[in-house]
Amino acid sequence: MKTQDIIIAHPKTSEQVSALKAFMQALEIKFEVSKEEAYNPEFVAKIEESRNQAKEGKVTRVEKKDLKKFLGV
């Protein structure tokens, strides 16, 4: 039987990584280890700043009828 479930784990230590690998291998569960790096911290900080500004109402609202003018098109 095959399931469509995907499980994503976020181990914090290399020991946890080793234990998860051993567990998956012991149960003969197919798995892969992603080598993707985390987002650039400066990028994450900018996104968080934008989210906070939006929560505080510091946004620019543009009516649909004014959109082309706002975009300079």
Buried (B, 14 or more C-beta within 10 A) or exposed (E): EEEEEEEEEEEEEEEEEEEBEEEBEEEEEEEEEEEEEEEEEEEEEEEEEEEEEEEEEEEEEEEEEEEEEEEEE
